[in-house]
Amino acid sequence: MSNHTPTHYDYAVIGCGTIGSMALWQLTELAPEASVLGIERFDRVHTKGSYSGESRLFRVALKEGGIYIPMVQDARRMWLEMNERSGRDIFLPVGALSVGPADFPAMTQTMAVIEEFGLDHEVLDAAGLAERFPVFAAASPDTAADAAILDPAGGGIRPELAVAYAQEFALAAGASLWDNTRVLAVEPGAGPEGATLIRTSAGDVTADKVIVANGSWASDLYPDLAGHISVQCIPLTWYLPLDITGFLPENLPIFMRDIITADGEIWHCYGAPSIDGYSVKISHGDFIGDAPTPDTLEALRTGELPDEVLRVFSERTSAFFDGMLDAPVRITLHHDGFTTDHAPVLGHAPGTDGAVTVATGMSGNGMKFAPVYGRIAAELAVTGHSDRRPDAFDYPTTDREPSAAIIPATLH
Ligand SMILES: Cc1cc2nc3c(=O)[nH]c(=O)nc-3n(C[C@H](O)[C@H](O)[C@H](O)COP(=O)(O)OP(=O)(O)OC[C@H]3O[C@@H](n4cnc5c(N)ncnc54)[C@H](O)[C@@H]3O)c2cc1C
């Protein structure tokens, strides 16, 4: 833990994971003379948050469209800036590939967004896909042929590196970071001269402005958010191809694939090229379907995927990716907080007169936007306002209705 004094800071960030680390960095950019403190419950980087798991997908041609496109374009510039400053490949500019029947909704929505925003892209037919990216084994001849949309501005993110370097940039600019320190309560106005009192496992500290970015633990500090944010368990799986060549980052973008199987079922997977040089992340956001049973949920919580679900997913992974063995070589379990409308909470906490900004409920989609969401949180704290922030991200004082401008975002 670094310096515990002074006990008063101009700005404090609670939770220094994905969004909090970026907010910490952005506070030091926006308010370079200010004193800035980050407080993190676990180690500086750790495996318990929503950001662990080797890679995350980044897309510019987001089928969610609308308000998300300008923000993701800003985020891309910031990811490239992080690469430049760190000298590390935090962002891997390998492109993003959507594969599926040309008339599948995810494909037509993506094309509509590309056209609306004039985004760079390339369309491949089945023959073009087979030639450029032969790892995608053709779907059954009985089903619709594959097409593909290549989003050249997409890519992958190394999430642990992203968190570590955002913190690093903040520390280099003079911020303090208390790790292994749990925030127990946030009490606006309870400190001297109306400052916000932050009670922590290492003692009290005060700050003029506070950003709360405690991820899946949102309701620990804001119990009313429990009704708006549900924490979901998200597994990741890695598979083993015998020939890795076509799966290496120089040969494969991050990808999403939809297949309508011969029996009419829709099968979705997403993944990233091989980062470790031998296995490939191919996964599925929802291993338990729309109607989880207590048994399947319990299995996920205790670190196991339901056998039957995993067997079917593995068989299809093996069938639809060239030369892939039909059992995973690695499974990890993660979590994220999902809002009822899948738009994040990124706004001032009610009744705090702008003293507290809450940034949580990232709904399976927070990594790609992390630098820009961190920027917005910092702008809200420093100036009280952010031009980039959609009103639909308001702190939900009632059950927030989805904005017409938003098509709910999906995992990845
Ligand atoms: C398996 C998986 C795959 C995903 N794939 C993608 C993808 O491909 N693309 C994409 O854009 N997004 C993806 N996401 C979503 C993205 O990773 C999350 O939305 C994002 O990481 C959430 O960030 P966060 O800051 O809210 O939470 P976190 O990163 O978990 O940060 C919260 C931090 O707060 C700390 N904390 C909690 N309570 C306290 C306390 N009381 N005191 C102090 N500190 C506290 C925690 O320790 C943690 O470090 C995926 C998520 C998962 C789980």
The ligand as an ORCA input file, in Angstrom:
! r2SCAN-3c Opt
* xyz 0 1
  C     -16.194    -13.704    -19.131
  C     -16.422    -12.295    -19.561
  C     -16.248    -11.950    -20.889
  C     -16.424    -10.630    -21.287
  N     -16.196    -10.293    -22.586
  C     -16.201     -8.993    -22.930
  C     -15.801     -8.615    -24.230
  O     -15.431     -9.453    -25.053
  N     -15.807     -7.276    -24.544
  C     -16.201     -6.315    -23.634
  O     -16.198     -5.131    -23.983
  N     -16.563     -6.652    -22.382
  C     -16.563     -7.961    -22.019
  N     -16.906     -8.325    -20.755
  C     -17.360     -7.291    -19.813
  C     -16.248     -6.551    -19.093
  O     -15.143     -7.379    -18.822
  C     -16.855     -5.989    -17.804
  O     -18.027     -5.257    -18.151
  C     -15.898     -5.056    -17.071
  O     -14.695     -5.733    -16.799
  C     -16.559     -4.571    -15.764
  O     -15.708     -3.615    -15.167
  P     -15.985     -3.026    -13.727
  O     -14.996     -1.950    -13.507
  O     -17.428     -2.727    -13.579
  O     -15.692     -4.239    -12.706
  P     -14.265     -4.797    -12.211
  O     -13.275     -4.789    -13.298
  O     -14.542     -6.092    -11.521
  O     -13.799     -3.726    -11.135
  C     -14.452     -3.557     -9.892
  C     -13.366     -3.399     -8.852
  O     -13.930     -2.914     -7.649
  C     -13.266     -3.548     -6.564
  N     -14.126     -3.464     -5.385
  C     -15.321     -4.061     -5.209
  N     -15.837     -3.713     -4.022
  C     -14.958     -2.884     -3.433
  C     -14.928     -2.212     -2.178
  N     -15.936     -2.297     -1.297
  N     -13.844     -1.456     -1.874
  C     -12.827     -1.319     -2.766
  N     -12.802     -1.948     -3.973
  C     -13.868     -2.711     -4.309
  C     -13.069     -4.961     -7.084
  O     -12.091     -5.657     -6.339
  C     -12.673     -4.715     -8.527
  O     -11.266     -4.569     -8.660
  C     -16.791     -9.646    -20.340
  C     -16.987    -10.001    -19.005
  C     -16.799    -11.305    -18.618
  C     -16.986    -11.647    -17.177
*
